[in-house]
Amino acid sequence: AQKITQTQPGMFVQEKEAVTLDCTYDTSDQSYGLFWYKQPSSGEMIFLIYQGSYDEQNATEGRYSLNFQKARKSANLVISASQLGDSAMYFCAMRGTQGGSEKLVFGKGTKLTVNP
Amino acid sequence: KAGVTQTPRYLIKTRGQQVTLSCSPISGHRSVSWYQQTPGQGLQFLFEYFSETQRNKGNFPGRFSGRQFSNSRSEMNVSTLELGDSALYLCASSPSGITLSYEQYFGPGTRLTVT
């Protein structure tokens, strides 16, 4: 069964510093996708970044980068130059196959607080 | 372009009742997915619809059902409500035909409270 583990319930970072949010996954699929979403207090989920299991290069999107280490089954999110608006819940998710059906599995999330 | 809209935004129901939630995707999007978010279980995938057909399904009991109309609008129904069904229900739409595409745009959610 697919599983996503986010071991950091909460993280604090100073404005303008970089922060890494951890995500490890477990799957027996050969082909899968890894996502990071941001959920501000307003509740809407915002897609940040995606990494396919066959992608050789780490994904980057502006200030977001995904540190993909396939052998270690980790997909950490790195946010550079943190901004106050980055304070939110962050969810790691994986698309995989289970019981003949594709599904998205989410981690429990990490609450990031950016301090001025 | 208008975003994903969900109605109602808040709902209070009594145990044993049934409820229908609505999701209108972004214009032109044909895929709609539903998710349940609770403090205890976190975010869980319910199902995905594409072109009026359920394409994928999560591990939820048969009390949870959905459908998609020809205009891509989707409804989710929960019958015989239980206290544990209290949650934020999120809907996401995607322009891609790829199943569970990363290019999903989420709505603000419907907050369901079961008493």
Contacts between the chains, C-beta under 8 A, distances in Angstrom:
chain1	res1	chain2	res2	distance
A	33	B	100	7.9
A	33	B	102	6.3
A	35	B	102	5.4
A	42	B	108	7.1
A	43	B	88	6.4
A	43	B	90	8.0
A	43	B	108	5.7
A	43	B	109	5.0
A	44	B	106	5.4
A	44	B	107	7.2
A	44	B	108	5.4
A	44	B	109	7.4
A	45	B	90	6.3
A	45	B	92	7.2
A	45	B	104	8.0
A	45	B	106	3.9
A	46	B	106	7.3
A	47	B	102	6.3
A	47	B	103	7.0
A	47	B	104	6.2
A	47	B	105	7.6
A	50	B	102	3.9
A	91	B	43	6.2
A	93	B	43	7.6
A	95	B	100	4.9
A	95	B	102	7.7
A	101	B	56	4.7
A	101	B	57	5.6
A	102	B	48	7.8
A	102	B	55	7.8
A	102	B	56	4.8
A	102	B	99	4.9
A	102	B	100	5.3
A	103	B	45	4.9
A	103	B	56	5.9
A	103	B	57	7.7
A	103	B	58	5.5
A	103	B	100	7.2
A	104	B	33	7.6
A	104	B	35	7.8
A	104	B	45	4.6
A	104	B	100	5.5
A	105	B	45	7.1
A	106	B	42	5.8
A	106	B	43	3.8
A	106	B	44	7.2
A	106	B	45	7.8
A	107	B	42	7.3
A	108	B	42	4.9
A	109	B	42	6.6
A	109	B	43	7.8
